[in-house]
Amino acid sequence: MMEIVRSRRRAANDRGMSTAEYAIGTVAAAALAGVLYKLVTGTEVRTALLGIVRRALQLAG
């Protein structure tokens, strides 16, 4: 019985993220967004996406 109480206390102390974990998660998300932005706005990716859209429009119309 005491083991159940102890495990519940431990679980109650570990709920959610701390402020430091939120900060690290936010920085990681911002870094990933920056990398994706650079990737998508690059000329190679832009050219490939435009080619796909043009082919789709040619097939549709």
C-alpha positions in Angstrom: 0.0 0.0 0.0 2.8 2.4 0.9 4.5 1.7 -2.5 1.4 2.9 -4.3 1.3 6.1 -2.3 5.0 6.7 -3.0 4.7 6.1 -6.7 1.7 8.5 -6.9 3.7 11.2 -5.1 6.6 10.8 -7.6 4.1 11.0 -10.5 2.5 14.1 -9.1 5.9 15.8 -8.8 6.8 15.2 -12.5 3.7 16.6 -14.2 4.2 18.9 -17.1 7.3 20.7 -18.3 9.4 23.2 -16.4 10.2 26.7 -17.6 13.6 25.6 -18.8 12.1 22.8 -20.8 9.6 25.2 -22.4 12.5 27.5 -23.3 14.5 24.7 -24.9 11.5 23.5 -26.8 10.7 27.0 -28.1 14.3 27.6 -29.2 14.3 24.2 -31.0 11.0 24.9 -32.7 12.3 28.3 -33.9 15.5 26.8 -35.2 13.6 24.1 -37.1 11.3 26.8 -38.6 14.3 28.8 -39.7 15.9 25.8 -41.4 12.6 24.9 -43.1 12.1 28.5 -44.3 15.6 28.6 -45.8 15.0 25.2 -47.4 11.7 26.2 -49.0 12.8 29.6 -50.1 15.9 28.2 -51.9 15.9 28.4 -55.7 16.1 24.6 -56.2 13.0 23.9 -54.1 11.1 26.9 -55.5 11.9 25.7 -59.1 10.7 22.1 -58.2 7.5 23.4 -56.6 6.7 25.6 -59.6 7.3 22.7 -61.9 4.9 20.6 -60.0 2.2 23.3 -60.0 2.7 23.9 -63.7 2.3 20.2 -64.6 -0.8 20.0 -62.4 -2.3 23.0 -64.1 -1.5 21.6 -67.5 -3.1 18.3 -66.7 -6.2 20.0 -65.3 -6.8 22.4 -68.1 
